[in-house]
Amino acid sequence: MLETLNGWIAQLEGTLFQDVVLPAVYNLGFGGYAEDAFTGTEWLLVGLVQIAVMVLILGPLEKLRPVEPVTDRAGVRTDIFYTLIHRLGLFRLAMFFVLAPLTDALEGHLRMFGWQRVNVEDWWPAVTSIPLVSFFLYLLLFDLLDYWYHRLSHTYRWWWSLHSVHHSQRQMTLWSDNRNHLLDDMLRDLVFAVAAIAVGVEPSQYVLLVALSQLLQSLQHANLRLHFGAIGERLLISPRFHRTHHAVGLGHEAAGVPARLGGCNYGVIFPWWDMLFGTAVFTPAYHPTGIRDQMPPPAGKGRDYGAGLLAQQWYGIKRLLRLG
């Protein structure tokens, strides 16, 4: 099944690359990047498929079973803009020129010292060399890394000053996943690029891993009254489980201590890590979302997190540098 899917994607990717991307690359004078543009085409194609699924499937589901009426249309439009930047590969294109030299240099230095990739397929070749098995193992490894990356972004105040851009959404929808501070996204891309080098994941597999994770996260952020039942909630993260993570005064604060960072439900795909490390909270409620200090006094400080992309990025930097 995975091989068939890869075949379809490869065929579409080849057509898009030959007929659209490659002529544009040469016309713009970037012929030296033709090989890299092929990888970029894969990101573009997968992003287009994701957006199609979001519009044609997740959008109607939101309208069918919404948690709350959509009132902040401007905020949703901002989230759509973030989504297009990330899912269509524009952010990754920028990161290619910034991070590729760093990761290439890092891998080159490691090889000089005799370091070799720890390929998952070599762990137990009779089993792990099976494509579906190796894909699932990579999914588990990256999900565990994602759990700790996410949890630590709620632990250190400098990191939270950036990550709080994501939590400033008081109107969560299927478009909300990609509202992040770009510095936080740069750090995350660097961490995961290094991890991909370390475990030897193939580029095409990595694209599918990221795409599957992103699509599931779009579902989790949806304004959708949906859970997976007592057993299903413990197998895959649902919109209700993740909404609890975004809940005001619950998902990103230490229990009973509003001034201290903490929270619950940090998992990205599977709730198992939250269950294992004691951060899972299963509740039947669908809480309001946002950050406590957004609220007007006396409940909060009435802090402004910005209404548009530029303001959100600037306020994040101000919080990071403690400028007001």
N, C-alpha and C positions, 0 to 999 in steps of 0.2 A: 504493500500500500504506500509506504513512504517512498519507495523507488519510483512508483507510478506518478506520485505527486511531484517528485523532483523532476521527472521527465517532462511533465506538462509545464512546470515553471521554466525549465531550461529552454523549451521550445518557444514559449512566449518571450522569454528574456532575449533570446537570440534575435527574434524578429524585431523587437523594440530597439535593441542595440544597433542592429544593422541599418534599420530604416529611419530611426529618429535620433538616437543619442550620438552615434559615431559621426554622422554628417555635421551635427551641431558642434561636437568637440573640435573637429578639424576646421570648421568655419570660424570658430573663435580663437584659433591658433594654439590649442592645447593638445596637439597631436601626440606629444610625449606622454600624455596621461591616458592614452587610449585603453591600455590594459586595466588601469584602475577604474576607468569609466564603465567597464563591463561589470565590475562589482557594484558600482553605484547604480547601474541599471537594475540589478536584482533588488536593491533596497527600494528603488522607485516602484517597481512592479509589485512587490509585496505590500508597500504602503498603499498603492491604489486599491489592491484587493481588500486590505483592512478597512479603508474608508468606505468602500462599497458595502461591506458587511455591516459597518456601523450605521450607514444611512438606510439600508434596505431591511435590516433585521432588528438591530438594537433600537433604532429610532421608533419604529412602530410599537415595539414592546414597551418603551417608556410611555408612549401615549396610552397604551392599553392598561397598564398598571402603575401609574406614577405614585411616588411616595408623597409628593407635594406639588402644587401648581408652580409652573415656571413663571417667575416674576422678574428676574434679573436678566433680561434679554441681552443687555450690553455685556454682562459678564460671560454669558454663554458664547457670544461672538468672539470675545477675547480668547476663550478656551479653544474655539474652533481654529483661530489663527495659530495658537501654540501647536495644535494637533497637526495642521498642515505643514508647519515648519519641520516638525519631528518625523512625521510618518512619510512624507514625500522625500526625505533624505537631505533637505536643505541644511539642517543642523549637522548631520553626519558629513556632508560635503565640507563644511567649515572645519569640523573636527579632524577631517582627513589631513588637511594642510598643517594643523597644529599638532596632532597626536601621532600621526604616522612616523615622522622622523624620530620622535621620542621612543616609541615602541620598537621600531627597527633597530635603533642604536642599543636599546636595552637587550634585545634578543641577541644582537651581535656580540656584545660584551659577555653575556652569559655563555654563549657558545665557545668563546675564547677560553673560558675557565672549565670547559668540559661539560657544561650543563646540557641535558637533553630533555625534550618535552616528556611529560608523564601522560602518555596517551591512554585514555580510558579503554580503548579497544584492546590494549595489551594486558589488562589486568587479569582477565580470564578468557583468553582468545576464543575458546569453544562457545562461549556465551556472549561476551561483550562485543565481539566482532559482528554480531547480528545488528543491522542498522537500527531497528526499533529499540533494541535493548540499549545500545550505546546512546541513542537519542534521549531515552528516558533517564539514563544515568547522568548525562550532561544537564538535563533539565533539573534533576535533583540537586546537583552540585551548584548550579548557578542560582537556584532558588534559595539554597542555604546561604550563599554569599549575599543574595539580595536581602534576605531576612536581617542579617547582621549589619549590612550597610544601612538599611532603613532604620533599624533600632538605634544604631549609633548616631544617626542624624537627629534623633530625638533625645540623645543623651548629653551631647556637648552643646553649650549655648551658642558658640560661634557657628556651629553647623545648623542648629535650629533656626538661627537668624536667616539662613538661606532657604532651608526646607519649609519654613513657615509660609512661604509664597504658595506652596501647594495646598496647605491647610487653610488658607484664607478664603477658600471657596465656600460661600454660604448658600450657593445654589449648585449642588453637585448634579452633573449630567454625564452622559456617555462621553462627552468631549473633555472632561475635567482631568483626565489622567496626566496629560502632558503639560499642565500649568506648573512649571517648576522654574526656579532661578537657574539661569544659564550657567553660572559658575558651579552650581551643584551638579548640573548635567555634565559639565566638562569633567569634574572629578569622578563622577560615576562612570563615564565612558572610559576614562583612563584606568580605573580599577578593573573594570570588566574586560578591557582589552588585554591587560596584563594577565588576568586569570585565563582568558582564552588561549593566550600563548602558552601558559604554564601547563594546561591540561591537553593541549593539542587538538582542540576542536577545529574541524574543517570549516572554512569560511561559509560554505553553503549551509552547513548544519547550524552555524552560529546565526545566520540570517533567520532561519526558521525558528530557532529557539527564541530569539528576540521578538519576532513577529507573533508567535503564539502567546508569549508573555504579555505583549502589548494589547493584543485583542482581548485576552481575559481580563486585563486591568480596565479596559474600556467598559466591559460588562460590569465589573465590580463597582465602578464609579457611577454607573447609570442611576438615574432617578427612577428606580424600578423596585417595586415592592415584591421582592423575590428572595426566597431562601431554598435550600436543598434538602430540608428535612433533618431529623436528628442524626442520621448516619451520613448523609451527603454533605452536611455542613462541616463534618470532620474529615472529609476526603478532598474537598475543593472549596476554595474561598468564594463565598457568595456575595452579592451586593449588600445583604444585611450585615454580614460579618465585617465587611470592610467599612461600611457606613459607621459602625461602632468605633472604628479607628479614627474617623473624622469627627466624631461627636464632640460637641462643645463641653469642655470640662471633664472629659472621660478618656477619649482616645489618644490625647497627647499631653496629659498631665499625670503626675504621680497621684495615686489614690488618696483623696482627702487632703492633698497638699498643693493648692493651685500654683504656688510660687516655684515649685520644683518640677523639672522636666521628667517625663516618664511616659506612660501610656500603655496601650495594649494592641493586639491584633496587627502586628507588624508584617505578617506573612504576605507574599506577593501572589503565589499560585496555590500552594498547599498550606493548610492551617497546622500541619504537623509540627513545624518548628515552634510556633506559639504554644502548642500543647506540650511539647518537650521541655521548653525553657520557661514555662509558667507565665506566659503573657497572653494566653487566650481568654477571651471573654465572650461567651455565647449568651445572647439575650434575644428575646422575641421583639424588642422595641426597635423602632426606626427613629433615631434621635435627630434633632436639628444639628447641622454641621457648621463648622467655623472654629474660631479661636476665641477663648474667653476674653482676652483683652481688646478684642474688636467691639465688644458690647459697651454700650454707654454706661457711665457710672450709675449706681454703685457696683453693679455686677462686674464691670470691666473698666478699662481705661479709655475706651473710645478711640483706640489706635487705628490709624488709616494705613491699610496695606496696599493701597493703590487700586485704581479702577481699570487701568489698561496695562498692556505689556511693559511699556517703557517705565511707567510709574512703579509698577511692581518690582521691576529689576532695580531701579534706583533706590527705592525704600529698603530693599533687601541689603544693598551695599551699605546704606546708612546704618541699618541695624548691626551689620557685621562690624562696622568701624565705630559703633556706638556714638553716632552723630545725631543726638536728639532722640 
